[in-house]
Amino acid sequence: GTPVVHISLRRDGAKNKSLICCRFMLSARAVGWGLTVVSVAGAMSSLSGSTCAGCRGLGLHRLGAVPGRDPNRTNDMLLLPPQIQDHSSASKHVVFFHGDIQNFHEEMALHSDAAPWVGWSLEQAGRVLGRRFPDSHIWVVRASRMYLHKFSCYQHFVQCNMFGAPEHSGYEAGQGAFCQLRSLLSNAMTRANLPHPLPPPEGSDTTIPPGFSLTLVGFSKGCVVLNQLVYELPGAQSDPLMSEFVQRISDMFWLDGGHPGGSETWVTNKAVLKELASSGISVHAHVTPYEVCDPMRAWVGREHEVFVKTLEEFGACPSKKLHFEDEPPSIENHFRVIQEF
């Protein structure tokens, strides 16, 4: 059966604050709350097979425990085939990295703090992206660990603590986010029996299929993967086994990036941003007041501004938009950026 984590939440203080927090950060947003893990019955199940209950009627296929750069670094994935078939759709791919709380539909429905947001499950996110990119394969990558069923941890892409706060580093051949991403896509395409799958980076023939293009989308915590890719970009471009793959990335979308660390929510390192600006990758930064206008985490807004302005200084033209700027900050609008970008 599905393993369950039983959690008791102890509230100190008089105000009736919501138990639901997109990041559930150990910060000012979580002051006055105590967490006690009562019991943990096993790890999250590795879901294998094809179509899942939450995917019926959506054209989604679930691929469980897809191996990345080594057999022990696996991620569950969802695949939504192109909704519009043409001569180029077989080669277009969009990869989505989700935020905290988001999980498969049935996992979210089991937990009271996630259930109110089940409308933003991984299945639903895949379907929304399918409407946004109807001529592309949509790949939803589930974080390899969901601490307390809330905190998405992408430790197979970037070093991070138990709450998913990252520690970014540069490129290392055969390691890191680029290698994990390419290996995941290669193995997932092979398992899904797609024609002309992406070859693994360590194979005898690493030639990228003709017309292959890649769009990367990170939402909230998922943006830590995009940030790590930016830190690795200079080295990856210099690696003959990875450079052609990097050149096939057409667009990167940051959607309301956020994580529980106290800095580096957005990349501000000028050296790596200079490489991003000259890479030819189209950069898109979509935010909401929930992240960039929070006075308790003022560095997020400042870092976002530095990210955009630095890219502009280096000659890039990142697209940027503040969504719902005339509405009060809310978790609902935070999620809605997935639909509105």
C-alpha positions as CSV (number, residue, x, y, z in Angstrom):
1,G,0.0,0.0,0.0
2,T,0.9,3.7,-0.1
3,P,3.3,4.6,2.8
4,V,1.9,7.3,5.0
5,V,3.6,9.9,7.2
6,H,1.5,10.8,10.3
7,I,2.3,14.3,11.5
8,S,0.9,16.2,14.4
9,L,1.0,20.0,14.2
10,R,1.2,21.9,17.5
11,R,0.1,25.5,17.4
12,D,1.5,28.1,19.8
13,G,-0.1,31.5,19.8
14,A,-3.6,32.9,19.4
15,K,-3.9,33.7,15.8
16,N,-5.7,31.1,13.6
17,K,-3.0,30.9,10.9
18,S,-3.5,28.5,8.0
19,L,-1.7,25.2,8.1
20,I,-1.1,25.4,4.4
21,C,2.1,27.0,3.3
22,C,3.5,26.5,-0.2
23,R,7.1,26.2,1.1
24,F,6.2,25.5,4.8
25,M,9.5,27.3,5.5
26,L,11.3,27.4,8.8
27,S,11.2,31.2,8.6
28,A,9.0,34.0,9.8
29,R,6.2,32.3,7.8
30,A,6.4,29.3,10.1
31,V,7.1,31.1,13.4
32,G,4.8,29.7,16.1
33,W,4.4,26.3,14.6
34,G,6.0,23.1,15.8
35,L,6.3,19.9,13.8
36,T,6.4,16.5,15.5
37,V,6.8,13.5,13.3
38,V,4.8,10.8,15.0
39,S,5.6,7.9,12.6
40,V,7.0,7.3,9.2
41,A,5.8,4.1,7.5
42,G,8.3,3.5,4.7
43,A,9.6,5.7,1.9
44,M,7.4,7.1,-0.9
45,S,6.6,4.3,-3.2
46,S,8.4,4.0,-6.5
47,L,5.6,4.2,-9.0
48,S,6.1,2.2,-12.2
49,G,4.1,1.3,-15.1
50,S,2.1,3.4,-17.6
51,T,-1.1,5.2,-17.2
52,C,-2.1,6.1,-13.6
53,A,-5.6,6.6,-12.1
54,G,-5.1,10.4,-11.9
55,C,-4.0,10.4,-15.5
56,R,-7.0,8.8,-17.1
57,G,-8.5,10.9,-19.8
58,L,-5.5,13.3,-19.8
59,G,-3.3,11.3,-22.2
60,L,-0.6,11.2,-19.4
61,H,1.7,8.3,-18.9
62,R,3.6,7.7,-15.7
63,L,7.2,6.4,-15.8
64,G,8.3,5.3,-12.4
65,A,11.9,5.3,-11.1
66,V,13.6,6.5,-14.3
67,P,17.3,6.2,-13.8
68,G,19.5,9.3,-14.2
69,R,23.3,9.5,-14.3
70,D,23.5,6.3,-12.3
71,P,20.9,3.6,-11.5
72,N,20.4,4.8,-7.9
73,R,19.5,8.4,-8.9
74,T,16.0,7.9,-10.1
75,N,13.1,10.3,-10.6
76,D,9.4,9.5,-11.3
77,M,8.2,11.3,-14.4
78,L,5.0,12.0,-16.3
79,L,4.8,12.2,-20.1
80,L,2.1,14.0,-22.0
81,P,2.6,13.5,-25.8
82,P,2.1,16.5,-28.2
83,Q,-1.5,17.5,-28.6
84,I,-0.8,18.8,-32.1
85,Q,1.1,16.5,-34.4
86,D,3.2,18.0,-37.1
87,H,6.6,17.4,-38.7
88,S,8.4,19.1,-35.8
89,S,6.4,18.0,-32.7
90,A,8.3,14.7,-32.4
91,S,11.5,16.6,-31.6
92,K,10.2,19.3,-29.2
93,H,10.4,18.7,-25.5
94,V,9.4,20.7,-22.4
95,V,10.6,19.6,-18.9
96,F,8.8,20.9,-15.8
97,F,10.2,21.0,-12.3
98,H,7.5,21.4,-9.6
99,G,7.4,23.2,-6.3
100,D,6.7,22.2,-2.7
101,I,3.4,20.5,-1.8
102,Q,2.9,19.4,-5.5
103,N,2.9,15.7,-6.0
104,F,0.9,13.0,-7.8
105,H,-2.9,13.4,-7.3
106,E,-3.4,10.4,-5.1
107,E,-0.4,11.4,-2.8
108,M,-1.8,14.9,-2.3
109,A,-5.3,13.6,-1.6
110,L,-4.0,11.5,1.3
111,H,-2.6,14.5,3.3
112,S,-4.8,17.2,4.8
113,D,-2.2,20.0,4.2
114,A,-1.8,19.1,0.5
115,A,-5.4,18.1,-0.3
116,P,-6.6,21.7,-0.7
117,W,-4.1,22.2,-3.5
118,V,-4.7,19.0,-5.4
119,G,-5.9,21.1,-8.3
120,W,-2.2,21.9,-8.8
121,S,-1.1,18.2,-8.8
122,L,1.6,17.0,-11.1
123,E,-1.0,15.6,-13.4
124,Q,-2.8,18.9,-13.6
125,A,0.4,20.9,-14.1
126,G,1.2,18.6,-17.0
127,R,-2.2,19.2,-18.6
128,V,-1.8,23.0,-18.2
129,L,1.6,22.8,-19.8
130,G,0.2,20.7,-22.6
131,R,-2.2,23.6,-23.5
132,R,0.7,26.1,-23.2
133,F,3.0,24.0,-25.5
134,P,0.6,21.8,-27.6
135,D,3.2,20.9,-30.1
136,S,5.7,19.5,-27.6
137,H,6.2,16.4,-25.4
138,I,5.6,17.5,-21.8
139,W,7.8,15.9,-19.2
140,V,7.0,16.5,-15.5
141,V,9.9,15.5,-13.2
142,R,9.0,14.6,-9.7
143,A,11.5,15.5,-7.0
144,S,13.3,12.4,-5.8
145,R,12.3,13.1,-2.2
146,M,9.4,14.9,-0.6
147,Y,10.4,15.5,3.0
148,L,7.3,15.4,5.3
149,H,5.3,15.2,2.1
150,K,5.8,18.9,1.6
151,F,9.4,19.9,0.8
152,S,10.5,19.0,-2.7
153,C,14.2,18.0,-2.7
154,Y,16.0,17.8,-6.0
155,Q,19.2,16.3,-4.6
156,H,19.9,14.4,-7.8
157,F,20.3,17.7,-9.6
158,V,21.8,19.9,-6.9
159,Q,23.2,19.5,-3.4
160,C,20.5,20.5,-0.9
161,N,19.5,20.1,2.7
162,M,16.4,18.1,4.0
163,F,14.1,21.1,3.2
164,G,15.4,21.4,-0.4
165,A,17.5,24.6,0.1
166,P,20.3,24.3,-2.5
167,E,24.1,24.6,-2.3
168,H,25.1,25.5,-5.9
169,S,28.3,24.4,-7.5
170,G,30.0,24.5,-10.9
171,Y,30.1,21.9,-13.6
172,E,31.8,18.5,-13.1
173,A,32.0,16.1,-16.1
174,G,29.7,13.1,-15.6
175,Q,28.1,14.6,-12.6
176,G,25.6,17.3,-11.7
177,A,22.3,18.7,-13.2
178,F,23.1,18.6,-16.9
179,C,24.2,15.0,-16.7
180,Q,21.2,14.0,-14.6
181,L,18.8,15.8,-17.0
182,R,20.2,14.3,-20.2
183,S,20.3,10.8,-18.7
184,L,16.7,11.0,-17.4
185,L,15.4,12.2,-20.8
186,S,17.4,9.5,-22.6
187,N,16.1,6.7,-20.4
188,A,12.6,8.0,-20.3
189,M,12.3,8.4,-24.1
190,T,13.6,4.8,-24.5
191,R,11.1,3.5,-22.0
192,A,8.3,5.4,-23.6
193,N,9.3,3.9,-27.0
194,L,9.7,7.4,-28.6
195,P,11.3,7.4,-32.0
196,H,14.8,8.8,-32.2
197,P,15.4,8.9,-28.4
198,L,18.1,11.2,-26.9
199,P,21.3,9.2,-26.6
200,P,22.9,9.0,-23.1
201,P,26.0,11.3,-22.5
202,E,28.3,8.4,-21.9
203,G,27.4,6.2,-24.9
204,S,29.5,5.5,-28.0
205,D,27.3,7.7,-30.1
206,T,26.2,10.9,-28.4
207,T,24.8,12.6,-31.5
208,I,21.7,14.6,-30.7
209,P,18.7,13.7,-32.9
210,P,18.0,16.2,-35.7
211,G,15.6,19.0,-34.7
212,F,15.7,18.1,-31.0
213,S,14.9,21.2,-28.9
214,L,14.4,21.6,-25.2
215,T,12.4,24.1,-23.1
216,L,13.0,24.1,-19.3
217,V,10.3,25.3,-16.8
218,G,10.9,25.6,-13.1
219,F,8.1,26.6,-10.7
220,S,8.8,27.8,-7.1
221,K,11.2,25.3,-5.5
222,G,11.7,23.7,-9.0
223,C,13.7,26.8,-10.0
224,V,16.7,25.5,-8.0
225,V,17.3,23.0,-10.8
226,L,17.4,25.9,-13.4
227,N,19.7,27.9,-11.1
228,Q,22.1,24.9,-10.8
229,L,22.1,24.5,-14.6
230,V,23.1,28.1,-14.9
231,Y,26.0,27.6,-12.5
232,E,27.1,24.6,-14.6
233,L,26.6,26.3,-18.0
234,P,30.2,27.6,-18.5
235,G,31.6,24.1,-17.9
236,A,28.9,22.2,-19.8
237,Q,29.4,24.4,-22.9
238,S,33.1,23.5,-22.8
239,D,32.6,19.8,-22.5
240,P,32.5,18.2,-26.0
241,L,30.2,15.4,-24.6
242,M,27.6,17.9,-23.3
243,S,28.0,21.1,-25.4
244,E,25.6,20.0,-28.2
245,F,22.9,19.1,-25.7
246,V,23.3,22.5,-24.1
247,Q,22.9,24.2,-27.5
248,R,19.5,22.6,-28.0
249,I,18.0,24.4,-25.0
250,S,15.9,27.1,-26.5
251,D,14.1,28.6,-23.5
252,M,14.3,28.6,-19.7
253,F,11.3,29.8,-17.7
254,W,11.6,30.8,-14.1
255,L,8.1,30.8,-12.5
256,D,8.0,32.6,-9.1
257,G,11.2,31.0,-7.8
258,G,11.5,30.4,-4.1
259,H,13.1,28.1,-1.6
260,P,13.7,28.0,2.2
261,G,17.2,29.2,2.1
262,G,18.2,32.8,3.0
263,S,19.8,33.7,-0.3
264,E,20.4,32.5,-3.9
265,T,16.7,32.3,-4.7
266,W,17.8,33.9,-8.0
267,V,21.2,33.6,-9.6
268,T,23.1,36.9,-9.1
269,N,26.7,35.7,-9.9
270,K,27.8,38.0,-12.8
271,A,30.2,35.5,-14.3
272,V,27.7,32.8,-14.8
273,L,24.9,35.2,-15.8
274,K,27.3,36.5,-18.5
275,E,27.5,33.0,-19.9
276,L,23.7,32.7,-19.8
277,A,23.3,36.0,-21.6
278,S,25.7,34.9,-24.4
279,S,24.3,31.3,-24.7
280,G,21.4,32.1,-27.0
281,I,18.9,30.7,-24.5
282,S,15.8,32.8,-24.2
283,V,15.2,33.7,-20.6
284,H,11.8,34.3,-19.1
285,A,11.1,35.5,-15.5
286,H,7.5,35.4,-14.3
287,V,6.8,36.3,-10.7
288,T,4.0,37.2,-8.3
289,P,3.9,39.4,-5.2
290,Y,3.8,36.2,-3.1
291,E,7.5,35.8,-3.7
292,V,9.0,39.1,-4.8
293,C,7.0,41.5,-2.6
294,D,7.2,39.7,0.8
295,P,8.8,42.1,3.3
296,M,9.8,39.1,5.5
297,R,12.0,37.8,2.6
298,A,13.0,41.0,0.9
299,W,16.1,39.5,-0.6
300,V,14.0,37.5,-3.1
301,G,12.7,40.6,-4.8
302,R,16.2,42.2,-4.7
303,E,17.8,39.1,-6.2
304,H,15.1,38.9,-8.9
305,E,15.9,42.5,-9.9
306,V,19.6,41.8,-10.0
307,F,19.0,38.7,-12.1
308,V,17.1,40.6,-14.8
309,K,19.2,43.7,-14.8
310,T,22.5,41.8,-15.0
311,L,21.3,39.8,-18.0
312,E,20.2,43.1,-19.6
313,E,23.6,44.7,-18.9
314,F,25.2,41.7,-20.8
315,G,23.1,42.3,-23.8
316,A,20.3,39.7,-23.2
317,C,16.7,40.6,-23.5
318,P,14.9,38.5,-20.8
319,S,11.2,38.6,-20.9
320,K,9.7,39.5,-17.5
321,K,6.3,40.0,-15.9
322,L,4.9,40.6,-12.5
323,H,1.5,38.8,-12.4
324,F,-1.4,39.8,-10.2
325,E,0.4,42.9,-9.1
326,D,-2.9,44.6,-8.1
327,E,-4.0,41.7,-5.9
328,P,-2.9,40.8,-2.4
329,P,-0.1,38.2,-2.3
330,S,-1.6,34.7,-2.0
331,I,-0.6,31.0,-2.4
332,E,-3.4,30.6,-4.9
333,N,-1.9,33.3,-7.2
334,H,1.5,31.8,-6.6
335,F,0.2,28.5,-8.2
336,R,-1.8,30.4,-10.8
337,V,1.4,31.6,-12.5
338,I,1.7,28.1,-13.9
339,Q,-1.5,28.8,-15.8
340,E,-0.8,32.4,-16.7
341,F,2.8,32.6,-17.9
